[in-house]
């Protein structure tokens, strides 16, 4: 477990939480969607000591997107990070 370099509040809060590498690996191989794997990699890279700027460059994602992933992790751990994106779609069926 390594403290992350960046000085942002999110990063310091990341240091308070341990990364369960066994669960991380299990989720990485279970989740086949690339966007979910990117999120998992981002969290792992941060725990390895990379800065948020380095991670966003490595994964080719926007800095703000990375911050959203960190928030998800802080809110609910790895399981929240791999929660699929869902959109509420309005029904096109007429209820009459």
C-alpha distance (Angstrom), angle and dihedral (degrees) to the residues before:
residue distance angle dihedral
X1 . . .
X2 3.80 . .
X3 3.78 130.1 .
X4 3.79 111.7 -120.1
X5 3.84 119.3 -118.7
X6 3.81 104.0 -136.0
X7 3.80 120.4 98.7
X8 3.82 98.5 -140.1
X9 3.81 120.0 119.9
X10 3.80 92.2 -117.4
X11 3.77 90.9 54.4
X12 3.78 93.6 52.0
X13 3.79 89.6 49.7
X14 3.82 88.5 51.2
X15 3.80 87.6 59.8
X16 3.81 89.8 59.1
X17 3.78 91.4 58.9
X18 3.79 124.4 67.1
X19 3.78 122.4 -133.8
X20 3.80 112.9 -128.2
X21 3.80 99.4 -144.1
X22 3.80 92.9 -171.2
X23 3.81 91.5 55.6
X24 3.81 90.1 42.2
X25 3.80 91.7 55.8
X26 3.80 92.4 45.1
X27 3.81 91.8 52.2
X28 3.82 92.9 43.5
X29 3.80 92.4 57.3
X30 3.80 93.6 39.2
X31 3.82 94.2 52.4
X32 3.78 109.7 69.2
X33 3.81 96.9 176.5
X34 3.80 111.3 104.0
X35 3.82 94.2 -139.1
X36 3.81 91.6 57.3
X37 3.80 92.1 47.4
X38 3.81 89.5 50.9
X39 3.79 90.1 55.8
X40 3.80 91.6 50.3
X41 3.79 91.8 47.8
X42 3.80 90.2 50.5
X43 3.80 92.3 56.3
X44 3.80 91.8 46.1
X45 3.82 92.8 49.3
X46 3.80 90.5 51.6
X47 3.79 90.6 52.5
X48 3.80 89.4 49.4
X49 3.80 88.2 61.0
X50 3.79 103.2 -98.8
X51 3.80 118.0 142.0
X52 3.78 121.4 -116.3
X53 3.80 89.9 -110.0
X54 3.82 90.9 53.1
X55 3.80 91.3 48.2
X56 3.81 94.1 48.4
X57 3.82 89.3 50.3
X58 3.82 92.7 46.5
X59 3.79 93.7 50.1
X60 3.80 95.3 35.5
X61 3.79 93.9 -125.2
X62 3.78 132.9 131.1
X63 3.82 118.0 -93.6
X64 3.81 90.9 -123.6
X65 3.82 90.7 52.7
X66 3.79 89.4 53.3
X67 3.81 89.4 51.3
X68 3.81 89.0 53.8
X69 3.82 90.4 52.6
X70 3.81 90.3 49.9
X71 3.81 89.7 51.2
X72 3.81 90.3 51.6
X73 3.80 90.1 50.9
X74 3.80 92.8 48.7
X75 3.80 90.3 47.5
X76 3.79 99.4 49.4
X77 3.79 112.2 -5.1
X78 3.79 126.6 -121.1
X79 3.80 93.5 -32.6
X80 3.80 89.7 61.3
X81 3.81 90.8 49.1
X82 3.82 92.1 57.4
X83 3.78 95.5 43.0
X84 3.83 104.1 126.9
X85 3.78 120.8 -114.1
X86 3.79 110.1 -102.5
X87 3.76 127.7 -172.6
X88 3.76 125.7 -162.7
X89 3.77 106.1 -124.4
X90 3.76 118.2 -161.7
X91 3.78 114.2 -124.5
X92 3.78 115.4 -109.0
X93 3.77 91.9 -159.5
X94 3.76 117.3 105.9
X95 3.81 110.8 -126.0
X96 3.86 93.0 -151.5
